[in-house]
Amino acid sequence: MKPVLKASRLAAAAAVAGSAVLVLCSPAFAHVSVQPEGTAAKGGYAVVNFRVPNERDNASTTQLEVTFPADAPLASVMPQKVDGWKITVTKSKLAKPLEVHGRQISEAVSKVTWTAADKGIEPGFIQQFPVSLGALPENADQMVFKAIQTYSNKEVVRWIEVQKEGAEEPENPAPVLALSAAEDDHSHGSAAEESSAASSGKSGDAEPAAATTEASDSSDGTDTTARVLGIVGIVVGAAGVAYGVLAGRRRTTDAS
């Protein structure tokens, strides 16, 4: 019976720890943000997700409007379809045409608008809106996308404030996409060659790839287990301290 009780207590402790992590992390996602799937390298292409949480208890988010930076126009902007949402892409004429793959582009996407066709983002939920972008600017460390969030009760929240260096985060910060260093073209070629060799059916190339995958899975599992045990250990330790304090108080009371 004791091992069962101990396992139950550990499970409960892990659940409490997980809840605490979620509560502590939730404020960081309280505003509209943008994150790449993988990396967003300078001069390259990337798929990014505009993450939109619903911050209201009595209204749903029914529209998201994202403005693209005019000082860094993108030749390619392709939003992915999202069930229950209508997508409108707005283009504007460029003051200076872009040259992409030997051809000139005189207009670029300046705004993408998602409008709910159904209930939208209900209270207590978030929604991600994926977009493929490129080519990303080569001479910038970040891109700022100003966003406007509209609720079913007609309330409008403007996520357009730009973070100033050394200042506190503004109340309604604009989504910022951090750009990583430009990727080496040679590394892309090597990856493509390895993929081609693996798909050609040669056992000499395919088997090491499988072994690498298995090793990676094993490593990920070990890391995850270690993290869970670490969290449980912290919670159990805190519970032990609390129990010791209570036990000490009881002894003092009994002695008196």
C-alpha positions, 0 to 999 in steps of 0.5 A: 500500500505504501508504494502506491501512496508514495506514487500518488503523492509524487504524481500530485506533486508533479501536477501542482508543479506543472500548474505553477509553471503554467501560471508563472508563464501565462503573463508572458503570452498575454499579448499578440506576439510573433514567433518563427517555426524554427529560425528566421535567418537574415536573407532567408525565408521562414514560416512565422506564427502570429499568436493571439490570446483572448484577454477578455472574459465576456467577448471573443476576438473576431479580427486580427489586422497585422501591418508589415513594415514599410521600411523592409518590404517582403517579396513573398508573403503567403498566409496559411488557411485557418479554419473559421477565418477569412483572410484578406491580403492588402498590397501597396505600391513600392517607392523603390521596386525590389529585384527578386530572382532577376525580376522587379517587383513594384508592389508588396504586401502591406497588411494581412487581415484575419476575420472570424467567419464563426465564433472567433477566439473565445475567452480562455483560448488562443489562436495561431495564424501562420504566414510564410515570409521572405526574403527577410532583410539582411541588414536588420536584427528584427522586424516589427509588425504592428497589430490590431485586435478587435473583439466581438463587443467592438473593443479594439486593442492596438498592439503598436507600441515599439519597445525602446532600448533600456525602457520597460516593456510598453503596455501594448507592445507590437509583435517583434520577430528576432532575426538570426544570423544568415545561414551558410549556403554550404550547410544547406547543400550538405543537408540536401545531399544527405536527404537525397542519399537517404531517400535513394535506398542505400543501406549504408546511408540510411542506417546511420540516419536511423541510428542518429534518430534513435539516439536523439529520441533517447536523449530527448526522453532522458532530458524530459525525465530529468526535468520532471524529476527535478520539478517534483524534487523541488515541490516535494522538498518544499512540502517536506519543509512545511511538514517539518515546521508544522511538526515542530509547532505540534511538539511545542504545543504538546510540551506546553 
